[in-house]
Amino acid sequence: MKSSFLGLKYFGGLGICGIIIVFFCCSCGNTRQITLMQGKFDTAALSQIKVTEPVIQKGDLLSIIVYSDNPQTTALYNQSLVIVSGSNTAVGGATQGGTGSNAGALNAGSPTTPGYLVDESGNIQFQGLGVLHIEGLNKAQLKNLLDSKLKDSLLINPYYNIRFMNYRFTMLGEINHPGIFGIPGERLSILEALGLAGDLTFYGRRDNVLFIRENNGKREFARLDLTKPEIMSSPYFYLQQNDIVIVEASKKKIAASDQVTIRTITITATVVSTLAILYGIFRK
């Protein structure tokens, strides 16, 4: 009986070693499957790519501040600043050099402007000018439009500070931190977006990432292979406001889930069988 027990321990040890070996073999994989932008970079071609400026879309919220050499007149074309300081709220003009009680309020808190919301027709109601159609324009084109309305006849040497106030994008699917992200700037690459979202999970498909974009009132769909350096030349490499990025799960995720289930069942059955055999031996 003693030799039988030793033989059982020997084969049981081999079985455990086999399970460990299988576990590590299943855990090892090809790192190329999760590496972004593999292969050689055509630096000459990629350096010639011009980054497209974001264009104004319906639903955008814009901050537009006008300056000129005649600041008193300029105040007519600026929205009022809303100053929030503790429990007090004050309203003042969006020009520098205020006087009186308003000037004190402006220095006491943080100024914010309500901004211009682009409506469903692509228009804004601009302070002092009325309705302006700005959908589809970039910032330089909007400055030219404002110049055509204000320069020479109304203002002396006008210039403008224009920025998007609701620049955001959405990351969904096999992302470590999916969600809606807002950024203070106006240019963000897909690689930077992945950094904000915690990168793709191990099971995210890097070769077939879906992009959904609103462009001139139409919805566009595109798929990018993030394992290729050529994505840098894609118009989707730099995100635009309100872009949606969806990363689908690879087939390995389902297979891995099945393997975990099978492995758990196998180990459990092995342990139960071993205990049953040991119980039978020691019972005698």
C-alpha positions as CSV (number, residue, x, y, z in Angstrom):
1,M,0.0,0.0,0.0
2,K,2.9,2.3,0.7
3,S,4.3,1.9,-2.8
4,S,0.9,2.6,-4.2
5,F,0.7,5.8,-2.2
6,L,4.1,6.9,-3.4
7,G,3.2,6.2,-7.0
8,L,0.0,8.2,-6.5
9,K,2.1,11.2,-5.2
10,Y,4.5,10.9,-8.1
11,F,1.8,10.9,-10.8
12,G,-0.1,13.6,-8.9
13,G,3.0,15.8,-8.9
14,L,3.4,15.2,-12.6
15,G,-0.2,16.2,-13.1
16,I,0.2,19.4,-11.2
17,C,3.4,20.3,-13.1
18,G,1.5,19.6,-16.4
19,I,-1.3,22.0,-15.3
20,I,1.2,24.7,-14.5
21,I,3.0,24.3,-17.9
22,V,-0.3,24.5,-19.8
23,F,-1.3,27.6,-17.8
24,F,1.9,29.4,-18.7
25,C,1.8,28.4,-22.3
26,C,-1.8,29.7,-22.6
27,S,-0.7,32.9,-20.9
28,C,2.1,33.7,-23.4
29,G,1.2,35.5,-26.6
30,N,2.5,37.6,-29.4
31,T,3.1,41.2,-28.3
32,R,2.7,42.3,-31.9
33,Q,-1.0,41.8,-31.5
34,I,-1.2,44.6,-28.9
35,T,1.5,47.0,-30.3
36,L,0.3,50.2,-31.9
37,M,1.9,51.6,-35.1
38,Q,4.2,48.7,-36.1
39,G,6.6,48.7,-39.0
40,K,8.6,51.4,-40.7
41,F,7.6,55.1,-40.8
42,D,7.7,57.0,-44.1
43,T,8.9,60.1,-42.4
44,A,9.2,62.1,-45.6
45,A,5.6,61.5,-46.5
46,L,4.2,61.9,-43.0
47,S,6.0,65.2,-42.4
48,Q,4.1,66.7,-45.4
49,I,0.7,66.0,-43.9
50,K,-1.2,69.2,-43.0
51,V,-3.4,68.9,-40.0
52,T,-7.0,69.9,-40.7
53,E,-8.4,72.6,-38.5
54,P,-11.7,71.8,-36.7
55,V,-14.7,73.3,-38.3
56,I,-17.7,74.7,-36.5
57,Q,-20.7,72.3,-36.2
58,K,-24.3,72.5,-34.9
59,G,-24.4,72.3,-31.2
60,D,-20.9,73.8,-30.7
61,L,-20.4,76.4,-28.0
62,L,-18.0,79.2,-28.9
63,S,-16.2,81.9,-27.0
64,I,-15.7,84.9,-29.2
65,I,-14.1,88.0,-27.7
66,V,-13.5,91.1,-29.9
67,Y,-10.7,93.6,-29.3
68,S,-9.8,96.8,-31.2
69,D,-8.0,100.1,-30.9
70,N,-11.3,101.8,-29.9
71,P,-12.3,99.7,-26.8
72,Q,-15.4,101.7,-25.9
73,T,-17.0,100.8,-29.2
74,T,-15.7,97.3,-29.0
75,A,-17.7,96.7,-25.9
76,L,-20.9,96.8,-28.0
77,Y,-19.8,93.5,-29.7
78,N,-18.9,91.5,-26.7
79,Q,-21.0,89.4,-24.4
80,S,-21.1,90.4,-20.8
81,L,-18.8,88.7,-18.4
82,V,-20.4,86.8,-15.5
83,I,-18.3,87.0,-12.4
84,V,-18.8,84.5,-9.7
85,S,-17.0,85.2,-6.4
86,G,-18.3,83.4,-3.3
87,S,-22.0,84.1,-3.0
88,N,-21.8,87.3,-5.1
89,T,-22.4,87.5,-8.8
90,A,-21.7,90.6,-10.9
91,V,-22.0,91.4,-14.6
92,G,-19.5,93.5,-16.6
93,G,-18.3,94.2,-20.1
94,A,-15.8,91.9,-21.8
95,T,-13.3,94.7,-22.4
96,Q,-10.3,95.6,-20.3
97,G,-9.9,98.7,-18.3
98,G,-13.3,98.8,-16.5
99,T,-14.1,101.5,-14.0
100,G,-16.3,102.0,-11.0
101,S,-18.1,99.2,-9.1
102,N,-18.0,96.8,-12.1
103,A,-14.2,97.1,-12.3
104,G,-13.9,96.0,-8.7
105,A,-16.2,93.1,-9.3
106,L,-14.2,92.0,-12.3
107,N,-11.0,91.9,-10.2
108,A,-12.7,90.0,-7.4
109,G,-13.6,86.8,-9.2
110,S,-13.1,84.6,-12.2
111,P,-14.7,85.9,-15.4
112,T,-16.6,83.6,-17.6
113,T,-18.7,84.3,-20.7
114,P,-21.9,82.4,-21.7
115,G,-20.6,81.8,-25.2
116,Y,-22.4,81.5,-28.5
117,L,-24.3,78.3,-29.2
118,V,-24.6,77.2,-32.8
119,D,-28.2,76.4,-33.4
120,E,-29.8,73.7,-35.7
121,S,-29.5,76.1,-38.7
122,G,-25.8,76.6,-38.1
123,N,-26.4,80.2,-36.9
124,I,-25.4,82.3,-33.9
125,Q,-27.0,85.5,-32.6
126,F,-23.9,87.6,-32.4
127,Q,-23.7,90.5,-30.0
128,G,-24.3,93.8,-31.9
129,L,-24.5,92.1,-35.4
130,G,-27.5,89.8,-35.2
131,V,-27.6,86.4,-37.0
132,L,-24.5,85.0,-38.5
133,H,-24.3,81.7,-40.3
134,I,-21.0,80.1,-39.2
135,E,-21.5,76.3,-39.6
136,G,-18.7,74.7,-41.6
137,L,-16.2,77.6,-41.0
138,N,-12.9,77.2,-39.2
139,K,-11.6,79.8,-36.9
140,A,-9.7,81.7,-39.6
141,Q,-12.7,81.9,-41.8
142,L,-14.9,83.1,-38.9
143,K,-12.3,85.9,-38.3
144,N,-12.6,86.9,-41.9
145,L,-16.4,86.9,-41.6
146,L,-16.2,89.2,-38.5
147,D,-13.7,91.4,-40.3
148,S,-16.1,91.9,-43.2
149,K,-18.7,93.1,-40.7
150,L,-16.6,95.1,-38.3
151,K,-13.4,96.3,-39.8
152,D,-12.9,99.9,-40.9
153,S,-16.6,100.9,-40.8
154,L,-17.1,100.1,-37.1
155,L,-13.8,99.2,-35.4
156,I,-10.2,100.2,-35.8
157,N,-7.8,97.2,-36.3
158,P,-10.2,94.6,-34.8
159,Y,-8.8,91.2,-33.7
160,Y,-10.5,88.2,-32.1
161,N,-10.0,85.5,-29.5
162,I,-12.1,82.4,-30.6
163,R,-12.1,79.0,-29.0
164,F,-14.4,76.0,-28.7
165,M,-15.9,75.7,-25.2
166,N,-17.4,72.2,-25.5
167,Y,-14.7,70.3,-27.4
168,R,-15.3,66.7,-26.4
169,F,-15.2,63.1,-27.7
170,T,-16.5,59.7,-26.6
171,M,-14.5,56.4,-26.2
172,L,-16.5,53.2,-25.9
173,G,-15.9,49.4,-26.0
174,E,-12.7,47.7,-25.0
175,I,-11.2,50.8,-23.3
176,N,-9.8,50.7,-19.8
177,H,-11.7,53.9,-18.9
178,P,-14.6,54.4,-21.4
179,G,-16.6,57.6,-21.2
180,I,-17.0,61.2,-22.6
181,F,-13.9,63.3,-22.4
182,G,-13.5,67.1,-22.7
183,I,-10.3,68.9,-23.5
184,P,-9.2,72.5,-23.2
185,G,-7.4,72.5,-26.5
186,E,-8.6,72.0,-30.1
187,R,-6.3,69.4,-31.4
188,L,-6.1,65.8,-30.1
189,S,-4.8,62.7,-31.9
190,I,-6.3,59.3,-31.4
191,L,-3.1,58.2,-29.6
192,E,-3.5,61.1,-27.1
193,A,-7.2,60.2,-26.7
194,L,-6.3,56.6,-25.9
195,G,-3.8,57.9,-23.3
196,L,-6.7,59.9,-21.7
197,A,-8.9,56.8,-21.7
198,G,-6.3,54.5,-20.2
199,D,-5.5,52.8,-23.5
200,L,-7.2,49.7,-25.0
201,T,-7.7,46.6,-23.0
202,F,-5.7,43.5,-23.8
203,Y,-8.7,42.2,-25.8
204,G,-9.5,45.3,-27.8
205,R,-9.1,45.0,-31.5
206,R,-6.4,47.4,-32.6
207,D,-6.8,46.6,-36.3
208,N,-10.4,47.7,-36.8
209,V,-11.3,50.7,-34.6
210,L,-14.6,52.4,-35.6
211,F,-14.9,56.2,-35.8
212,I,-18.2,58.0,-36.0
213,R,-18.1,61.7,-37.1
214,E,-20.7,64.4,-37.8
215,N,-19.6,66.3,-40.9
216,N,-21.7,69.0,-42.5
217,G,-24.8,67.5,-41.1
218,K,-24.0,64.0,-42.3
219,R,-22.8,61.0,-40.2
220,E,-19.5,59.4,-41.4
221,F,-18.1,56.0,-40.5
222,A,-14.5,54.9,-40.8
223,R,-12.3,52.1,-39.5
224,L,-8.7,52.5,-38.7
225,D,-5.9,49.9,-38.2
226,L,-4.0,51.4,-35.3
227,T,-1.2,48.9,-35.8
228,K,-0.1,50.7,-39.0
229,P,1.9,53.9,-39.1
230,E,-0.2,55.0,-42.1
231,I,-3.0,56.1,-39.7
232,M,-1.1,59.3,-39.2
233,S,-2.1,60.3,-42.7
234,S,-5.8,59.6,-42.1
235,P,-8.3,62.5,-41.6
236,Y,-9.4,60.6,-38.5
237,F,-6.0,60.6,-36.8
238,Y,-6.8,63.9,-35.2
239,L,-10.2,63.8,-33.5
240,Q,-12.9,66.4,-34.1
241,Q,-15.4,67.6,-31.5
242,N,-18.1,65.1,-30.8
243,D,-16.3,62.2,-32.4
244,I,-17.2,58.7,-31.2
245,V,-14.5,56.0,-31.1
246,I,-15.6,52.4,-30.6
247,V,-13.2,49.5,-29.9
248,E,-14.7,46.0,-30.4
249,A,-13.6,43.0,-28.5
250,S,-11.4,40.4,-30.2
251,K,-12.4,36.7,-30.5
252,K,-9.7,35.9,-28.0
253,K,-11.8,37.5,-25.2
254,I,-14.5,34.9,-25.7
255,A,-11.9,32.1,-26.1
256,A,-10.1,33.3,-23.0
257,S,-13.4,33.3,-21.0
258,D,-14.0,29.8,-22.2
259,Q,-10.5,28.7,-21.3
260,V,-10.8,30.2,-17.8
261,T,-14.1,28.3,-17.3
262,I,-12.6,25.0,-18.6
263,R,-9.4,25.5,-16.6
264,T,-11.4,26.1,-13.4
265,I,-13.6,23.1,-14.0
266,T,-10.5,20.9,-14.7
267,I,-8.6,22.1,-11.6
268,T,-11.7,21.6,-9.5
269,A,-12.3,18.1,-10.8
270,T,-8.6,17.2,-10.3
271,V,-8.6,18.4,-6.7
272,V,-11.9,16.6,-6.0
273,S,-10.6,13.3,-7.6
274,T,-7.3,13.6,-5.7
275,L,-9.1,14.1,-2.4
276,A,-11.4,11.2,-3.1
277,I,-8.5,8.9,-3.8
278,L,-6.6,10.0,-0.7
279,Y,-9.7,9.5,1.3
280,G,-10.1,6.0,0.0
281,I,-6.5,5.2,0.7
282,F,-6.4,6.5,4.3
283,R,-9.8,5.0,5.1
284,K,-8.3,1.6,4.7
